[in-house]
Amino acid sequence: MRSLCLRGKVFSGEGEGTKFIKLQWVKNQIKEKLGFTPYPGTLNIRLSQDNVKLKEALTDVKGIEIWPSAGFCRGKLLKAYLMGNVECAVVVPEVAGYPEDIIEIIASTNLREKLHLADGDIVDFKIML
């Protein structure tokens, strides 16, 4: 299976990912399509300019569709592994103006706690294509 390896810095977001992940229809689809109930929040990663160019390849990847309720944007999920072996998924929102240097990662557990991460820490992750 093909994969894309990226690296970036952990940073604190504004809580929008948490609001999204807490929506019942989102939780249900993640559970159904990925097999886990997501922790109510995302790990925010800011990519370097080199990695932003690599991320552009994700535009053409089919991924796992998230079908929105009325008033919400579409998105897709891509299975991934954080720091070598922590199973997770990358959320790719299909919304105009979404920052190209940001990646949001979800998992069944709080990734900051599990991996002892703080803002500014560098993380590697592999996205399955």
C-alpha positions as CSV (number, residue, x, y, z in Angstrom):
1,M,0.0,0.0,0.0
2,R,1.3,3.5,-0.9
3,S,1.8,6.0,1.8
4,L,2.8,9.7,2.3
5,C,5.1,10.6,5.2
6,L,4.8,14.1,6.6
7,R,6.3,16.0,9.6
8,G,5.1,19.0,11.4
9,K,4.8,20.9,14.7
10,V,2.1,20.4,17.3
11,F,0.1,23.6,18.1
12,S,-3.1,24.5,20.0
13,G,-6.1,25.2,17.8
14,E,-9.2,27.2,18.5
15,G,-11.4,24.3,19.4
16,E,-13.2,24.0,16.1
17,G,-12.1,20.4,15.6
18,T,-13.5,19.5,19.1
19,K,-16.9,20.9,18.2
20,F,-16.9,19.0,14.9
21,I,-15.8,15.7,16.4
22,K,-18.5,16.0,19.2
23,L,-21.3,16.0,16.7
24,Q,-23.2,12.8,16.9
25,W,-23.4,12.2,13.1
26,V,-19.6,12.7,12.9
27,K,-18.9,10.3,15.7
28,N,-21.3,7.7,14.2
29,Q,-19.6,7.9,10.8
30,I,-16.1,7.6,12.2
31,K,-17.1,4.6,14.4
32,E,-18.8,3.0,11.4
33,K,-16.1,3.7,8.8
34,L,-12.9,3.5,10.9
35,G,-14.0,1.2,13.7
36,F,-13.3,3.5,16.7
37,T,-15.1,6.2,18.6
38,P,-13.0,9.3,18.3
39,Y,-11.6,11.2,21.3
40,P,-13.5,14.6,21.2
41,G,-10.7,16.7,19.8
42,T,-8.1,16.8,17.1
43,L,-4.3,17.0,17.3
44,N,-3.3,20.1,15.2
45,I,-0.1,19.9,13.2
46,R,1.5,22.8,11.3
47,L,3.4,21.6,8.3
48,S,6.7,23.1,7.0
49,Q,6.5,24.6,3.5
50,D,8.2,21.4,2.0
51,N,5.5,19.3,3.6
52,V,2.7,21.6,2.4
53,K,3.8,20.7,-1.2
54,L,3.6,17.0,-0.3
55,K,0.2,17.5,1.2
56,E,-1.2,18.7,-2.1
57,A,-1.1,15.1,-3.2
58,L,-4.0,14.4,-0.8
59,T,-6.4,16.4,-3.0
60,D,-6.6,13.5,-5.4
61,V,-6.8,10.7,-2.8
62,K,-10.3,9.2,-2.5
63,G,-10.2,8.7,1.3
64,I,-13.2,7.7,3.4
65,E,-16.1,10.2,2.8
66,I,-17.9,11.9,5.7
67,W,-21.3,12.9,4.6
68,P,-22.5,16.1,6.3
69,S,-25.7,17.1,7.9
70,A,-27.3,20.2,6.5
71,G,-25.2,23.3,7.0
72,F,-21.9,21.5,7.3
73,C,-19.0,21.0,4.9
74,R,-18.0,17.6,3.4
75,G,-14.8,16.0,4.3
76,K,-12.8,12.8,4.1
77,L,-10.7,10.7,6.4
78,L,-7.4,9.1,5.6
79,K,-6.0,6.3,7.7
80,A,-2.7,7.2,9.2
81,Y,-0.1,6.2,11.8
82,L,1.4,8.8,14.1
83,M,5.0,8.4,15.4
84,G,5.3,5.1,13.7
85,N,2.6,3.0,15.3
86,V,-0.3,4.9,16.8
87,E,-3.3,4.3,14.7
88,C,-5.2,7.4,13.8
89,A,-6.8,9.3,10.9
90,V,-6.2,12.6,9.1
91,V,-9.3,14.8,8.7
92,V,-9.4,16.6,5.4
93,P,-12.2,19.2,5.5
94,E,-13.6,20.2,2.1
95,V,-14.1,23.9,3.0
96,A,-12.9,27.0,1.1
97,G,-10.1,28.8,2.7
98,Y,-8.9,26.0,5.0
99,P,-5.2,26.6,5.7
100,E,-3.0,24.5,3.5
101,D,-0.3,24.2,6.2
102,I,-2.6,22.6,8.8
103,I,-3.4,18.9,9.4
104,E,-5.8,17.6,12.0
105,I,-5.5,14.1,13.4
106,I,-8.1,12.1,15.2
107,A,-7.8,8.9,17.2
108,S,-9.6,6.9,19.9
109,T,-7.5,8.5,22.6
110,N,-6.1,11.9,23.5
111,L,-2.9,11.9,21.4
112,R,-1.3,14.7,23.4
113,E,-1.5,12.7,26.6
114,K,-0.7,9.3,25.1
115,L,2.5,10.6,23.4
116,H,3.3,13.4,26.0
117,L,3.1,16.1,23.3
118,A,3.3,19.8,23.9
119,D,3.0,22.8,21.5
120,G,6.2,23.0,19.4
121,D,7.0,19.3,19.5
122,I,7.8,17.8,16.1
123,V,5.8,14.7,15.0
124,D,6.0,12.4,12.1
125,F,3.0,10.6,10.6
126,K,2.3,8.3,7.7
127,I,-0.9,8.7,5.7
128,M,-2.1,5.6,3.9
129,L,-3.1,6.3,0.3
